[in-house]
């Protein structure tokens, strides 16, 4: 029996699909690639946050320093 005949004679799988072993492997490979794409998107989004966070915190910290310097030197207050 040739490989092509084996594949054609394949009956339904446990999940009720009528596919050859090659088609099943192809479907599984496609599903794995899809899951990797989804996971990579999530990792990229999380990673972007780690690059943005220091910039945001740095601006807040700098604004806090500027604010405290202004309070200590009296800058920005109306003169009496």
LINGIUR-V220477 format. One record per residue. SS is DSSP state (helix for helix, strand for strand, loop for the rest). PHI is phi in whole degrees, 0 to 359 (* if undefined). PSI is psi as a letter, one per 40 degrees, with the letter a starting at -180 (none if undefined). Layout:
{{SS,PHI,PSI} {SS,PHI,PSI}}
This chain:
{{loop,*,h} {loop,279,i} {helix,299,d} {helix,297,d} {helix,289,d} {helix,301,d} {helix,295,d} {helix,291,d} {loop,275,e} {loop,296,h} {loop,271,a} {strand,293,i} {loop,276,a} {loop,300,d} {loop,269,e} {loop,85,e} {loop,275,i} {strand,259,g} {loop,218,i} {loop,282,i} {helix,302,d} {helix,294,d} {helix,297,d} {helix,295,d} {helix,299,d} {helix,297,d} {helix,296,d} {helix,298,d} {helix,297,d} {helix,297,d} {helix,294,d} {helix,295,d} {helix,298,d} {helix,298,d} {helix,297,d} {helix,295,d} {helix,297,d} {helix,296,d} {helix,297,d} {helix,295,d} {helix,300,d} {helix,297,d} {helix,294,d} {helix,298,d} {helix,296,d} {helix,295,d} {helix,296,d} {helix,298,d} {helix,298,d} {helix,290,d} {helix,277,d} {helix,279,d} {helix,305,d} {helix,299,d} {helix,294,d} {helix,294,d} {helix,295,d} {helix,297,d} {helix,294,d} {helix,296,d} {helix,296,d} {helix,295,d} {helix,296,d} {helix,295,d} {helix,294,d} {helix,299,d} {helix,294,d} {helix,291,d} {helix,295,d} {helix,295,d} {helix,292,d} {helix,286,d} {helix,265,e} {loop,80,e} {loop,294,i} {loop,85,e} {loop,265,i} {loop,290,i} {loop,281,i} {loop,252,none}}
